[in-house]
Amino acid sequence: MGHLSPRLNHLRQALVGLDPTLGPGLHEPERALRLNVPGIDAALSGGLARGAVHEFAPAAPIHLTSATGFAIALAALAGREQGETLWIAPDFAVMESGGPYGPGLGLFGLPAARLLVLRVPRSIDALWAMEEALRCRALAGVIAELAEDSIADLTATRRLVLAARESGGMGFLLRHRASGVPSAAATRWTIAASPSRPDRYGGIGRAAFDLSLVKNRRGPTGRWTITWDQHERTFQTAVSLAVAETAFDRPDRTPSVRTG
């Protein structure tokens, strides 16, 4: 990507002046968190912006685990070189979906030794704690779970974004369900589970995600299927699974056969 023209650079600076939440990572693609999936990195103008907040939600309640797994993978990727991850969990969110499990997170690529867990009574406390934590330069990322929808509105997320800009940190807001509430987040993702290939021994394969980027302040939206290699801490484009063709010589409705 070439250098920005003076006129375009002036326009972007003016936009940031009108709304400071437009600024995270706008001029620093080299600092972005690259996912190493060409289509995604291109859509994000180099990768996920640092100094920003990103939102994740499941495509349906059954996919909450996948949305959580994607947030964990990003946190592991962000803290690959240095820094710790703070996980903020309101009591209700823990009662609804369970809390972080250290050994499992370690196997998924986020070592327990580099994870801090904070339990708070209410979702509003989680937002306050996230805002304060995002100002800490020692943290590679901050994950906050929200079981409630309207609590993280445009005003609240703007405060989070401004806090992230101060330190250059990354905030991962994990909503338990998709939300139509306006948000200042740099990106919003809807996530579902995707079939994965078994390993060479026939066991469980790599985690696979069906990602829908539904909001992107830095470019286009899109949809991708990727896998997470927890050992190398890297994403890869998923390989399509082979599916047998439907037999052409059978009726549309096969009659049921009663046995016994």
N, C-alpha and C positions, 0 to 999 in steps of 0.2 A: 504494500500500500504506500503510495507516495505521500509527500508532505501535504498538509492541508493548505489550501490557498489562503492568503491573508483575509479575503472577504468572508470565506466560509468559517475560518477560525474566529473572526470578529462576531459573526452571527451566533455561533455556538456560545461564545462568552456572554453575549447579550442574553441568550436564553437562560443560561445559568444564573445570571443576575436577576432575572424575573422570577425564577423558581430554582432555589439552590439544590433541590432534590434531583434536578436533571444532571447534576455534575459528576456523580460517581464514575470514575474510570473513563470519562468521556474522551480525554486526551492521552490516555496511557494504555494503549492496547498491549504493550510489551509487559505490563504488570498483571494482566488478566490471568485468571486461573484457567489454563487450557485443559479441555477434556480429551484432547488428542483424537477426537472424532471430527474429521474435516468438515462435514456438513454443519455440525453444531457450532464449532469454533468460527466458521465463516459467518453464520447467522448472528453470532454474538460479537462480531468484529474482533475476533482474537481469543475470546473465552469469556467466562463469567467475570464481570467487573468486580474488582476489589473496592473497598470503601463504599459498599453498597449492601442492600438487603435483597434477598431472593426468596420467593414464596413457593411452597410445594403443597399440593393437595392431592388426595386420591381421586381417581376417576369415579370410584364407587366405594362405599364403606369397606368392602372386602379387600380393597387394594391399599388400605392404610399402611400395612407392613411394607409394601413396595415403595410408597412415598417416603416412609421413614428410612428404608434402606438406601434410597438414592441420596437423601440428605446426609446420612452417615458416610456414604462413599465420598461425597464431595468434601465433607469435613476431614476425612482421612487424606484426601488428595491435597487439601489446603495446608494440612499440618505435616506433610510428608517430610519437609526439611527441618522445620522447627516450629515451636509454638504448641500450645495446648488447646483443646476444645472444651467449651463450657456447654453443658446440656441443662436447660432450664425446663422443669416439668411441674406444672400445677398439679395439686392433689387430685382434682377431678379427672385430668387427662391420664394420670397414672391408674386411677381406679377403672377408667374406661378401657384402656388398652395395655396396661402394664408399664413397668419402668425399664430403664436401660439395664441390660444384663452384661456385666463386664466380660466374662469369658467369650460369650458370643460375639460381642463387638470386637474383641481382639482377633478372633478368627476371621472376622469380616474386614479387617484391615485397620481398625482404630484401636490401638493398644490402650488398655485400662490405665496404664501409668501416665498417659497423656490426656486423660479424660477427667473432667471435673463435673460433678452432678449437683445441681441445686434444686431442691424441692421448695415450692412456694404454695401458699394456701389458695390463691386465686389467679385467674388469668391476667387480671390487671397488674398483679404483682410480678408476673412473668414478663410483661412488657416493660415495667420499670427496671427490673433486673437486667433485661436484655439491653436496654438503652445505656445503663451504666457500664455493663460489661463490654459493649462495643467501643467504648472509649479507651479500653485497656489495650495497649499495643503488644502485650505479651501473649495475647490469645490469637490463635490462627483462625478460629471461627467460633461463632456462638449459635447454637441451635435452641430455639424456643418452641415448645409445643403449645397449641391453642385448640381446645375443644370447643370453644365458643366462637361464633362467627363474627358478630358485629363489634366485638371489643377492639379489634385491630383495624380501625377505620383509616381514612386518609390522613387525618391529623396525627394519629398515633404512629402510623408508619413513616410519616415525614420526620417525626422526632427520631425514630430509629435510624433513618437514612442519614440525617445530619450528624448523629453520633458516630455512625460508621465512617463518615467522611473525615472526621477529626483524626481517627487513628489509621485509616486505610484498611480496617478489618472487614470481615465478611459476616453478615447475618443471614441465617437460614431460618425462616419462619415456616414452621410445619403446622399447617392447618389440618384438623382431623376430617374436614369435609370441604369440598370446593365452595368458594365464596364469590358472590357478585358484588361485594362491598368494594368501593374504589380504594386503591392502594398506591402508595408512592414507591413500591418495590421496583427494582430495575427489571426483573423478570418474574413471570408467574408460570408455573408448570403444573400440568395435570398428569398424574403418573398412574400406570397400571402395570400389573405383572405380565410377563411375556414368557412363553415356553422357552426352555433352555435345553441344550444338548447334555446328555449324561457325560460324565468323565470317562476316561478310557477303561475304567474298571466297572462301568455300569452304574456308578453311584450318582449322587446329586451333582449336577453341573454348576457352572457359574450363574450367579444371579443375573436375570435378564429383565430389562425395563422397557416398557412401551411409553415413551416420553412425548408429551404434547406441550410445546412452548406456546402458550396462549397470549402472552404479553411480552414484548421485548422493546425496551426504550432505545436500543442501539441498532435495531434492524428488523428483519422479517421474522415471522413465526414459522413453525414447522413441526414435523412429527418424525421421530426416529425410534428405532429399536436398537438398544445397545446392551452389552454385558459388562460386568464388573469383575476384574481379576483381582481378588483380594490379596494374592501373594505379591504381585507386582504393583498393586495400587494404581491401576490404570483401567480406563474404559476402552472397549473395543466395539466396533460395529458388529452386530449380531449376524450370524450366518443363517439364512432361511432354512427352516426344517423341511425335510422332504415329506410330502404328503401323498399317499396313494390316490390315484385317480378313482373316481366313482365308477363302479362297474356299469357298463352300458347295456348289459343283457338282463338286468333284473327289473321288476316292476317298481313303480314309485313307492308303493306301499307293500312291504313284504308281510303276508298274513302271519299272525301269531300262531304258534303251535303249542297246544296244551300237552304237557308231559305228565307222567305219573298217574 
